[in-house]
Amino acid sequence: MCLHQPQCPSADASDREAAHVTASHSEQGWSLLCNGVLLFEDTGEILPDGRVVDPRRPTDAQLTPG
């Protein structure tokens, strides 16, 4: 799908979120990346094959007092 040089990471790569944005709908909270990944502002994703990647938000246990 990607025509960028160097080519963007594939939808299966661990750094897939680094792909270029081809469509952005910030008012709705999502962007479509050139590798076919639908990326949501809460860090959740839908991959081109339909798999869902849960959001990766920090939990209270991971937060340190400031």
N, C-alpha and C positions, 0 to 999 in steps of 0.2 A: 504494500500500500504506500510506503514512504518513498518519496522521490528526493528527499533531502540528502545532501552530501556534507559530512558523513551521514550515513543512514541512521535514522532514529532507532531506539531499542524496540524489539518486537514486543507484542502483547504478552508473551511468556517470560520475558526477561525480568530480572529483579528490579531493574531501574526503569521499567516501562513508563513511569510518570514523567520521565525526562523528554518524552516525544513532544513534537510541536503541536500546538493547539490549532485545529482546523475550524472549529466552531465553538463559540463561547456564549453561554446564556447565563451570565452571572446573576441576573434577576431571578432565575430559576435554580441557581446553585449547581450548574453542571457545565462541563466542557467535553468536547469530543476531540481526542488526540488522533494524530495521523496514523497511529498503529491500530486504530479501531477501538481503543479503550474509552469508555465513558467514565469520566472522572468527576466525582461529586465533591463539593467544597468541604464536606465532613471527612474526607479522605477515603470514602467508600468508592468502589469501582464495579463496573460491569464489563467483563472481558468480551471480545468478539464472539466467542463460542457460547456465551450465555452464563458462564460462571460468575458468581458474585464474590467480591473481595470485601470483607467487613471493614468498616472504618477502623483506623489505628489511632485512637485517641488515648491520651494518658489517663490512667486511673488515679483515684485518690491515693492509693498505696504508693504510686510512683512519684507523686509530687513531694517536694521537700519544702519545709516551712521557710518562708522568706522573711 
